[in-house]
Amino acid sequence: MKRLKTFTVWGIPLAITFTCLFSGCLKRHYPDVYENPETALEIHQQEALSEAPFIPGEWPNTHWWRMFNDCQLDTLMREALSQNPDIKIALARIRLASFAAQRAGAPLWPTLGLEADITRYRVSKTGAIADLASRANSTTPVNPLPPPPLGPPGFTFTQTEINFNSQYTIDFWQQNLNSLKAAVGELLATEADAAFSTVTLSISVAQAYFNLQTLYARQVVAQKRIDNRREYLKLVNKRLKNGIDNELSLRTAESYVIGAEEAMKEIELSIAIYKNQLHALLTGNFLEPIASVSIDQHALTPFPLPTNLPLGLLAHRPDVTATAWRVEEAARNIKVARAAFYPNFNIMGLFGLQSIHPHELFKWRSIYGQAGPALNLPIFEGGLLQANLGVSHEQYYIAVEEYNKTIVRAVQDVLDGIAGLKYTFGELQDFNRIWELSNSNLNLTKKRFEHHIDSYLNVLDAELDAISKEDQKLIALGNYYIRFTNLISALGGGYDTGCE
C-alpha cells in the first residue's frame, strides 16, 4: 500500500510484514457504509473544467507547494515537516502502534523459557518430613529392609535444578489471528492519521505564508494611502492659509491621515500575528526572518483538477483511509470477542534436570519432565463475555458511522473548495478590472489637472480611489491563494493509497 512519503523513509517493518494479512486495497463491503457519491462529484467536476481557473490535471503530489515556484516557501515547508512537534508525535504514535501489533501477534507463537536455580534447604526436626524420615528408617515385618536413610531430623541439603518450559495455544477459532489483524488495522489507521497531520501542517504553513505575503503587499499600499492623505492635508493647509478653504476641511483632512495611519497599524499587527503563527509552525524559531515576496506580480496558478476525481477521492484522503481501517479493526474485534465463547486448547511441556548432588546433575537419572494438552472452557463468567461482544458490536457501528461521516465531509470539502475557488477567481478578475478602471480615471484626472481643468485635490482623491482598489485586489488575491490551498487539502494534500 502506497503512503505519504514523509512517513515511509524510515519504514515500519511489522506493517510491511503483516499487510499481507489484508487485501492490497481495503474493500468497503460493510453494512450501512456509504458508497462514493460519484454523480455529484462528476457533475461539479465537468462544470469546473469548463471554465477558469481549472484545468485537467493530476492529483496533488507530496510536494504540491512547489507549483508556486517560491523557494522561500519550499524552505519553510521542509523545516516545518522535519521539526514540527505534531509530526514527531505522529511518528511516535506509529511506533507505538507497531509495538502494539507486535504484542498482539506474540500469542501466535509458542513460548519457551529457561529456569535455573540452586536452593539450600534445612529440614525441620518437628515437621512432616522429619516424621516421614523416622518412619522410613524403621524396620517392620512388612518392610524388613529399611530404605536409604533420608537423614536425621534437621538435616540440610542443596538442590540444583535447570528446566525448560514451553506452551503453545492452538488458535482453532482464530482469536489470536484476528487480534493481530485488528492491531495491524490500527497501525495502518495510525499511519493514515500521521499523513493527515502532515497534510494539515503543510496547508497551515502555506496559508500562514500567503496571508503574511498578502499583508506585506498591503503594507506597501497602506503607506501609499498615508502619503496620499498627508499630501492632501498639506494642500488643505495651504488652501486654508490662502483663504480658499475652511477649518472644517482641515479637520477632515487630519482625520483622513489618522485613519490611514490606524489602518497601517492594523496591518502591522496582523503581520506580527501571522509571523508568530508561522514561526510556531516552524518549531518555535521566532527569530527566523521571513522575507517579503511580491506575490501580486506572479501569474495566477491555474488549479489542476484531477480527471478521475469521482473515482479517486477516497483513495487520496488520509482521514477516509484511517476511518476505513478502523472499521476493519472493529470488525476483527467482533470475531475476537465471539471466539472467547469457545474452548481454548493449549499444549504445555516441561523438561529439566534436578539433583541434590551437583556432580550428578547432568546424568540421565536426574532428568524429569512432563507434557500434555490442556483445555479451558468458559462456563460462567458473570456476563463478561456477552458484555465484551456487545461492546465490540457497538464499537463497530460507531466506526462505520465515523466512516460515513468522513466520506460526506470529504465530498463536501471538495465541492466547497471548487465553488470557493471559482467564486474567488471571478472576484479577483472583477477587482483587477475595477483597479484598471480606477487607474484610468486617475490618469484622466491628472491630464485634466495639467490642462487646468481640475484641481489637485481631485487628483489626490482619484489617487486614493486607485490605492483603495489596489488594496481590495490584494485582499482578493490573498483569498484566492487560501481557497487554492483549501481545495488542495480537500483533495488529500498529496496523500495516495494507490487504490482507486
N, C-alpha and C positions, 0 to 999 in steps of 0.2 A: 504494500500500500504506500503510495507516494504521499509525503507530508511536507510541511513547510521546511525549507532547507535550513532555516535558523536552528532547528532542533534535531536535524539528522547528522550534523557534522560530528557529534560525539557518539551518537547511537545508543540504543538500549538493546543489548544482546538478547535479553529474555523476550522482548517484544518480537524480535525477528524470529526467535526460535518457535514461539507458540502462536504466531499469527497464522500458521498453517492449520491451527485448530479451527479457524474460521474460514469462510469463503473469501475469495480475493476481494470482493466488494460486499459491503453489508447489504443483504437483501431485506427489504422492508415489507414483510408479509404478516404484520401483526394486526389483530382486530382493532378497528376504530382508528387506525393510523391514516391520516390524510394522504392522498396522492398529490403529486406536484401539480398545482393548478396551472397547467401549461397554456390553456386557452387565453387567460388574462395576460400572461406574460408575452405570449406571441403577438397578441393584438397591439399591446403597447410598444413592443419591440419594432414591429413593422411601421407604426406611426412615427416612432422616434427616428428611425433610419431614413425616413423620407425628408427630413429637414435638419438644419444645423442645430446644435454643434456636434451631432452624432455622425459617426462613420462606421462601416462594418470593420470589425477587428477581432482580436483575441481577448481572452480573459486576462486581467491584470497579472503581471508576474510578481515574483517575490521582491523585486526592486522597482516597483511601479513608479516611485517618485522621480526616477531618473528621466522620465518623459518630459519633465520640466526643464532639463538641461541646466540645473542650478548646482554648481559644485559645492557651495556652502551648505545647502540643504542636504546633499548627499553625505557630507562630512558629519553634520549634526545627527543624521539618521543612524549612521554607523556607530557613533558614540553612544547614542541612546539605546540601541538594540544590543549592545555588548555590555553595558554597565548599569542599565536601569534595574532597580531592586525588584520590580514586578517580574522581569524576565528571569532573574536569578531565583525568585520564589517559584516561578512556574517550572523551571528546570529541577529544582529540589523536589517539587511535587511529583514530577515524572520519576525521579529516582526512588521516591518513597513508594509510588505505585508499583514500580518494578520489583522492589524488595517484597512488597505485599503479594505480588503474583508468584514470586519465588517461594514464599512461605506457603501459599495456597497449594503449590504443586508438590511440596515435600511429602505429603501422605501417600502419593502415588508410588513412592519408592520404599523398599524395605529399610528398616533401621538396623544398625549394627553398632554394638557398644562393647567396650572393654573395661573390665573392673579388675583391680588387683589390690590386695590388702594383706597386711601382716598384723595379727592380733595376738596380744599376750593375755592369757586367761589365768585366773586363780579360782579354784572350785571351793565353794563354801563348805565348812565342816558340818554344818547343820542343815544343808539344803537337800533337795531331792536327789541330786546327782551323788552326793555322799552316801545317802541311804541305798541307792541302787548299786553303788560300788561295793558296799559292805555285803549286800545280798549276793551279788555276783561272785564274790570271793569266798562265800561259804560253801561247804561240801554237804550235799544231801543225797539220799538214796536215788533220787531221780537224776541228780547231777553229781555223780561220784568224782568227776574230774573237773576241778574249777577252771574257768576260763582265765586268760591272762589278766592279771590284776589291773584295774583302772588307776590304781594309785591310792594312797591313803587320803582320807579326807583332808582338804586344804591344799591338795597338790596344785601345781602350776604347770602350764604348757603354752607353747607358741604355735599358732596355726597360720599357715601361709596359703593364700588362695588366689588363683587367677582364673577368670572366666570371660567368655564371650557370650553376649545375649543378642538375640535378633527377633524382630517382629515384622510381619507383613500383613497389611489389610487387603483382602481381596475385594476389589471395588465392583461387586456384581451389579449394583444399581447406579453406578457412575456418579455417586455422590461427590467423591473427591475430584473426578474429572470435571464435573460441572462447576465445582468450586474454583478450580483453576481457570476454566473458561470465563467465569464471571470476573475473576480478578484480572485476567488479561483484557477483558472488555473495559474494565475500569481504567487500566493502564492506557489503552488506546483512547478512551474518552479524555483522560488527563492530558495526553499529548495534543488532542484537538483543543482542549482548554488553553494549553500553552500557546498554541498557534493563534487562538483568538486574542490572547493577551498581547502577542506580537503585533497583530493587525491593529488592535486598539491603540497601542503605543505609537505605532508608525503614523496612524491617522491623527492622533493628538499632536505629535511633533509637527507634522505638516501643517495642520490648521493653525497652531500657535505661530508657526513661522510665517505663514501667509498673512495672518492678521497683523503680525508685527511689521512685515514689509509694507502692507497697506497703510498702516499708521505712519511709517517713515515717510511714505509719499504724501500722505495727507498733512504731515508736519510741514513739508515744504510749501504746500498750498496755503496752510494756515498762516505761515509767515508772509506770504504774498498778500493775504487779506489784511494782516496787521499793517503792512507797509502801505497798502491802499488806503486804509482808514486814517492812518497818520497823515498821509498826504492830503486826504480830504479835510482833516481837522486843520492842517496848516493853511490850506486855501481858504477855509471859512474864517480863520483868524484874520487873514489879510483882507478879506471882504468886509469883515466887521470893522477893522481899523479904517477902511476907506468909506465906511458908511453905506456899503452896498447890502450888507446882511445884518441880522439882529442877534441878540443874546440867545434866543431860543434855538436858532440854528447851531450856534456854538455848543450849547449844552447837548444838543442831539448828536453832533459830531463827536463830542467827547465820549458819550455813551457808546457810540459805534466802536471806538478804539478799545474801550473797556471790554465790550462784548467779544471783540476779536481776540483780545489777549486771554480772556477766560476760555474761549474755545481752544486756544493753543495749550492752556494748562490742562484741559480735559484730555487732549490728545497725548500730552506728555505723561499724564497719569496712566492712561491706557497702555502706552508704550512700556512704562515701568512694570505694569501688571503682567503683560504678555511676555516681557523679558524674564520676569521671575518664574512664570509658568514654564517657559521653555527651558530655563536653567534647571528647574526642579526635575523636568523630564530627562535632563542630561546629568543625572546623578548628583544634583546639588552643586554644580560648579558655577556659582553665581557671579564669578569674576570673568568668565569667558566672554570675550567681545563677540557681538553679532552684527556684522556689517550690513549696511543698507544696500538693497539690490533693487534696481528700477524695474519692478515687475510690470509697471504700466507701459514700459517700452517693448515688452515681449509680445510676440504674436500669440494670440489665443490658441491654446492647445485644443483641438477637437477631441471629443471623447470617443475612444474605440469601443463600441458596444459589441459584445460577443454575438456571433451569428447563431450560436446554439444555446442562447440564453434559456429558453423554456426547459430544455433537457438537462442542462449542465449546472443549474443554480445550486441544487442541493449538494452536489459534489464539491462545490467551491466555497461552501460556508462552514467554517470550523465549528460554529455553535450548533448547527444542524447535525454535523458529524458526531459531536460529543453527546448530544441527547440521543442520537440513534444507537450509539454504542451502549448507552446506559439502559436503553430498552432491552438490548441484547443481554446485558448483565442481569437485569431484573428477571428476565425470562429464565436464565440459568439458575438464579437463586430459588425460583419456584421448584425446579427439579431437585435442587439440593434439599429443600425443606420436605419435599414429598418422599425422598429416599430415606429420610430419617425414620419413617414408619416401618421400614423393612429391617430384617435381621442383619446384623453386622458380623462378618466372618473374618477371623484373624488366625494366623499361623505363628506360633511362638516357639522359640528354641533357646536352650541354654547349654553351653558346653564349657567345661573348665577343669582345672587341676586344684586339688586340695590335699594338704598333708600337714601333720604336726611335726614332721621331720623334714626340714628343708632339703636335705640331700636326696630325699625320695620324691620330691615334688614333681619331677618330670618323668617319673616311672609310670608304667601302664596302670598299675593298681591305684594310682592317685587320680585317675580320670573319673569324672562324673558328668552327668548331663541329663537333659530332659527336652522333649519336643512334643508338639501336638496341636491340634486345631482348637479354636475357641469360638463360641457363638454368643452373641449378645442380642436379645430380642426385647425391645421396649414393650412393656405390658401396661403399666400405669405410670404416667408422667404428670398427673395433675392438670392436664390440658395444655402442657407446654408445647407439644409437637403441633397440635391444632392451631395454637396461637402463632407459632412460628410460620406455619403455612399461610395463615390468614394475613400476617404481616407482609410476607413475600408477595402475595397476590395484590395487596393494596399498593405496595411499592411499585409493582409492575404497572398498575393502572395509572399511578402518578407519573411514572416515566413516560408512558405513552402520551398522556395529555401534555406533558412538557415538550415532547417531540412535536405534537400537533401545533402547540402554541408557537414553537420556534419556527416551524415552516411558514405559518401565517405571517409572523413578524418578518421573516426573510423576504417573502413576496412583497409585503407592504413596504419594506425598506427600499427595494428595487423600484417599485412603482413611484414611491415618493421621490426617490433620487432622480429618476428620469423626468418627472414633472417639474421638480425644483430646478434642475439644471436647464431644462428647456425655458422655463419662465425667466430665470436669471440671465440667460444668454440674450433673450429678447429685450429684457430690461436694460442690459448693458448696451445693446445696439441702439436703443432709444436714447439713452443718456449720451452716448457718443455723438449721435445726430444733434441732440439739443446743445451739446457743448460746441460743436462745429458752428451751429447757427448763432450761438452766443458770441463766438469769436468773430463771426462775420459782422454781427451788429456792432461789436467793439471797433472793428476796422472802419466801418461806415461812420461811426460817431467820431473817430479820430480824424477822418477826412473832412467831416463837417466842421470840426474844430479848426483844422488847418485852413479852411476857407472862411473862417469867422462866422459860420452859420450856427454853431452850437458852442456851449460853454464847456470849460474844462471839468466842471462839476459833473456834467453828464458823461464825460469821458470816464471819470473815476467810477461813476455808478455803473456804466456799461462794463468796465473792467471788473468791478466787484461781482456783477452777474456772471461773467465768464469764469471767475475764480470759483464761485459757488457751484456752477455747473461742472467744473473740473472736479471739485470735491465729491459731488454726487456720482460722477463717473467712477472715481476711485473706490467709493463705497460699493458700487455695483460690481466693480472688478474683483474686490475682495470677496464679495458674496459668491461670485462665480467660482473662485478657487475653492471656497468652502463647500459649495454644492458639488463641485467636481470630486473632491475627496470623500464627501458623503456617499456618492454613488460608487466610488472605488471600494469603500468599506462595505456597502450593501452587496457588492459582487464578490466579497470574500477577501479582498485585500491581498491577493496573491496566493491564497491557500488552494490546494488542489489534492484531492484524494486519488485522482487518476481513474475514478469510477464514474461513468456517466450513463 
